[in-house]
Amino acid sequence: QVQLVESGGGLVQAGGSLRLSCVASGIAFSIYDVGWYRQAPGKQRDLVAVISSGGATNYVDSVKGRFTIPRDNAKKTVSLQMNSLESEDTATYYCNARNERTRHSYWGQGTQVTVSS
């Protein structure tokens, strides 16, 4: 059974930091690209950052220089380090693991991040 479990969300003041974690089980984690997405109320789910199986990273412009997405294949974990948080970062954050070759894609249940101004 494949599971992605996110943790680390919470309430933080603007300018603060949070570190989200996504722990996978049931998949060969190292061959999956992993992305963090976020969805604010009434809005679509958007990609925030992604790290490929090879370690290449990409970020949406609004978080460049503030967020990083490290991965630890031995621990089957991808994190999202979020610094200098802004109220616009308030959303539910989801991780997604996707294998480009098989097109298998898995989602976590989400973790809420609320940034107070």
N, C-alpha and C positions, 0 to 999 in steps of 0.2 A: 504494500500500500504506500503510495507516494504522499508525502506530507511536506508542506512548507509552513513553517511557523514563525510569524513575525513577533517581535517584542521591542520594547524600548520607547514606545510612544508615551505621551503625557502632556501636561500643561507647562509651558515655559514662557517667560517674558521675552518680548522682542529684544534681539541682541544676544540672546542666550544660545545654548547648544543642546543638542540631543544626538544620541547614537542609536539608530535602529539596527536590529539584527534579524536575519532571515536564516533559519536553520533548516536544512533539507534532510529528508530520509527517504529511502526506497528508490533512489535514482543514482546513476553514476554521475554524481554532481559535477565532476571536473570537466565533462564534455558538454555542459550546458552553458549557454549565455544566460546571465541573470540580470534582470532589470528591476528597478524600483519605479513604481507608478504612484500617482496620487489622484484622489478624486474629492473635490469639494462639493458640498451640497448643491444639487441642481446643475452640476457641471459634468462633463465627460471625464473619463479616466485618461490621464495623460502620462506619458513617459517622463521621468525626471532624470534618471541616470541609468546607464547600462554598462556592464562589464562582460566582455566576451570570454569564451573558454580559454582563449589565449592571453587574457589579461588586458586587452585594449579597452579603454574607457571612453564614454561619450556622455555629455551632459547637456541638458536644455539650457539655453542662454541665461535664463533667470536665476540659475543656481550655480553657474560657473564661478569659481573662486570661493564659494561658500560651502559647497557639498563635495564629499569624496565618497567613492564606492570601492572599498577594499574587499578582497575575497581571500578566504582561507580554505583551500580545497581539503586539507587534512581534517578540518572541523566541519566541512560541508556548510560553511557559513559565508554569507555576503552581508556586509554592513552598509549602512548609509550614515556617514558622519555629517551632521548638519550644524554649521556654525553661522553666526550672525543671522539668526532666524528673524523672519519678518511676518507680519500678520497674514500676508498673502500666502505663506507656506502652510497655513492651517488647512488640513485635509485628512482624509483617511489614506494611509500609505500601504501599498500592497507590493509584495515581491512576486516576480514571475520568473520561472525557469523554463527555457525553451531550447530545444535541440534543433539546430538548423537542418540537419540531414533528415531526421525522422519527423520533424514538425510537431513532436510531442511538446505540449505546453501545460504548465501547472501553475496554479495561483495559491497564494496564502490567503488567510482569512482577513487580513488587514489589521492595522494598528492606528489609533487616532493620535494625531498631533494637533495641538491647539496652541497658538502663539498669541499671547495677549499683548496689546499695545499700550 
